[in-house]
Amino acid sequence: LAIALEPAPPVPASSLVGAGLRLSSSKSEALHFEMSRPKIDLKGKRTVEVYYESLCPECRDFMTKELAYLSGRLSNYDVDWKLVPCGLESISPDGASCQHGPAECQANQIAACAIHLAGGGMQSIPFLNCFESKLGLMSPGSAAQLCHASPE
């Protein structure tokens, strides 16, 4: 899981603190979001990039517990969202393989398609929240059908 607030480069997962979220601003300052509702003061247009992998327990926790909260906190600012279900994929002549198995590759493809069809970013967050929360309980295809019909 890597998250960046552009124009700074992505922040590696190792810099995430507990259940909080660390974002870099253009002034090389760090904004730390936790449920304590810290003051947010962003100037100018920003892009929040979230790189995650489906079926990763830490990514799932972020996508289902913190992403909606963070997007709500930033909704009054000029922020574009870039959500990238990338995973740790390797490509060979036999096809692609993902760190958490074939279901992760399928889930990443479904999430990428949903983000594209929703027009990107913020519009896809309700579906992704539902989808990620269902992945531990059912196949990616079943989760997608359920969440497309009625995102929670």
Disulfide bonds with the S-S distance in Angstrom:
Cys98-Cys105 2.05
Cys130-Cys147 2.08
